[in-house]
Amino acid sequence: PHGQIYAYPYITPRTQRLISSIERMPDLFSRVLEFELASERVVLRGEHWSAFVPFAARWPLEVHMLPHRHVPDFAETSDAERDELAPIYRSILRGLDRIYDTETPYISAWHQAPVNVHRDDIRLMLQVTSPRRAADKLKYLAGSEAAMGAWIGDVAPEHTAELVRGGIAAARRDDS
């Protein structure tokens, strides 16, 4: 395992697209959180954070985690939010590892608001993704994804949420 931290001197293309979406719908993050919390895709819910498989997941295993209140970056989180963050985050990662018999490769990406723009609109968010779609299979980008940027879901997000919840439950049983 290894980690990388990137700090860009510009706003990344993904964040630019997010800004464009927020300019059309300023309450985007609140609406997404409300929509996801009303679904069967929630995998963990705490007092300050919720984790869910997004409705339009791109990867076979994909979990997003959002704070319940607007927080633009880690520096703005409260002590209580930080205290709850670590065990929920750990549960997600351990749960992903318990879905199959071997550890699941993943990428964790923390998205924060840019320093000088839309800090009141963009919310801190965790995105955990894995290309693993079965015990012995990885997702490879096909023509639709690689050439056209149109993602095809290999697995229904509700099924993925069920797998992740099952993995989290198995990891908790191992701990007890």
HELIX and SHEET records of a PDB file:
HELIX    1   1 PRO A   13  ARG A   24  1                                  12    
HELIX    2   2 LEU A   28  LEU A   37  1                                  10    
HELIX    3   3 PHE A   74  GLU A   76  5                                   3    
HELIX    4   4 ASP A   79  ILE A   99  1                                  21    
HELIX    5   5 GLY A  143  MET A  148  1                                   6    
HELIX    6   6 PRO A  157  ASP A  175  1                                  19    
SHEET    1   A 5 VAL A  42  ARG A  45  0                                        
SHEET    2   A 5 TRP A  49  PHE A  52 -1                                        
SHEET    3   A 5 LEU A  61  PRO A  67 -1                                        
SHEET    4   A 5 MET A 125  SER A 130 -1                                        
SHEET    5   A 5 ILE A 107  HIS A 111 -1                                        
SHEET    1   B 2 ARG A 132  ALA A 134  0                                        
SHEET    2   B 2 LYS A 137  LEU A 138 -1                                        
END                                                                             
